[in-house]
């Protein structure tokens, strides 16, 4: 019985020493990544384009505000229940032009991930 306790204690000591050694070896990168995380670990947000109330100028302003606040990703959703209609009808050529504008603008700043739900897109591809 005494031998088993000593064996268990030795195994625990070896495990703790191993973990501490690994932590010490990667401690600086772990600490640095915590203080300055990569874009993939930074916040993302929902970005609603409400009932055609979208413009290239507004997209650029939103992207700049997101970047300034550390947001590195967004899922775009087109919505509009009870929101007055804007000048850009969903699915129109102008709407797709705004969508392409967003892709062009966001790629130059940071990686923004698109998440349009399939029920929102027409059956044909235009982007």
C-alpha positions in Angstrom: 0.0 0.0 0.0 2.8 2.4 0.9 4.6 1.6 -2.4 1.4 2.5 -4.3 1.1 5.9 -2.7 4.8 6.7 -3.4 4.3 5.6 -7.0 1.2 7.8 -7.3 3.0 10.8 -5.8 6.0 10.3 -8.1 3.7 10.1 -11.1 1.9 13.3 -10.1 5.2 15.0 -9.5 6.5 14.0 -12.9 3.2 15.1 -14.6 3.3 18.5 -12.8 7.0 19.0 -13.7 6.2 18.1 -17.3 3.3 20.6 -17.5 5.4 23.3 -15.9 8.2 22.7 -18.3 5.9 23.0 -21.3 4.2 26.1 -19.9 7.6 27.7 -19.3 8.7 26.8 -22.9 5.7 28.4 -24.5 4.9 30.9 -21.8 6.0 33.9 -23.8 4.0 33.1 -26.9 1.0 32.1 -24.8 1.2 35.4 -22.9 1.7 37.4 -26.1 -1.2 35.7 -27.8 -3.4 36.5 -24.8 -2.4 40.1 -24.8 -2.5 40.5 -28.5 -4.7 37.7 -29.9 -4.8 36.7 -33.6 -7.8 37.9 -35.6 -9.3 34.4 -35.4 -9.6 34.8 -31.6 -11.0 38.3 -31.6 -14.7 39.2 -31.4 -17.1 38.9 -34.4 -20.5 40.4 -34.6 -23.9 40.2 -36.4 -24.3 42.8 -39.1 -27.8 43.4 -40.2 -28.5 45.2 -43.5 -32.1 46.3 -42.7 -34.6 46.3 -45.5 -32.5 47.9 -48.2 -31.0 50.6 -45.9 -27.5 50.1 -47.1 -24.9 52.1 -49.1 -21.3 51.8 -50.0 -20.5 54.8 -47.8 -22.3 53.2 -44.9 -20.5 49.9 -45.4 -17.1 51.6 -45.3 -18.1 53.5 -42.2 -19.3 50.4 -40.5 -16.1 48.5 -41.4 -13.9 51.3 -40.1 -15.9 51.4 -36.8 -15.7 47.6 -36.4 -11.9 47.7 -37.0 -11.5 50.6 -34.5 -13.3 48.6 -31.9 -11.3 45.3 -32.4 -14.1 43.5 -34.2 -12.5 41.2 -36.9 -15.5 39.3 -38.3 -19.1 39.8 -39.1 -22.0 37.7 -40.3 -24.2 39.7 -42.6 -27.9 39.2 -42.5 -30.5 41.0 -44.6 -33.6 41.7 -42.4 -36.4 44.1 -42.4 -39.5 43.2 -40.4 -41.2 46.5 -39.5 -38.3 48.6 -40.8 -39.1 51.2 -43.4 -37.8 50.2 -46.9 -34.5 51.7 -47.9 -33.4 52.6 -51.4 -31.6 49.2 -52.1 -34.0 46.3 -52.7 -32.7 42.9 -51.4 -31.4 40.8 -54.2 -31.3 43.6 -56.7 -28.2 44.4 -58.8 -27.5 47.3 -56.5 -27.7 45.1 -53.4 -25.2 42.7 -54.9 -23.0 45.6 -55.9 -23.0 46.7 -52.2 -22.2 43.2 -51.1 -19.3 43.0 -53.5 -18.2 46.4 -52.3 -18.1 45.1 -48.7 -16.0 42.1 -49.7 -13.5 44.4 -51.5 -13.4 46.9 -48.6 -13.2 44.3 -45.8 -10.4 42.2 -47.4 -8.1 45.2 -47.4 -8.7 45.8 -43.6 -9.3 42.4 -41.9 -10.9 39.1 -42.7 -14.6 39.4 -42.4 -16.6 36.2 -42.7 -19.9 36.2 -44.5 -22.8 34.3 -43.2 -25.8 35.0 -45.3 -28.5 32.4 -44.6 -29.5 30.4 -47.6 -33.1 31.3 -47.2 -32.2 34.9 -47.8 -30.5 34.4 -51.2 -32.2 33.9 -54.5 -31.7 30.5 -56.0 -29.2 31.7 -58.7 -25.7 32.8 -57.9 -24.8 36.5 -58.5 -21.9 37.2 -56.2 
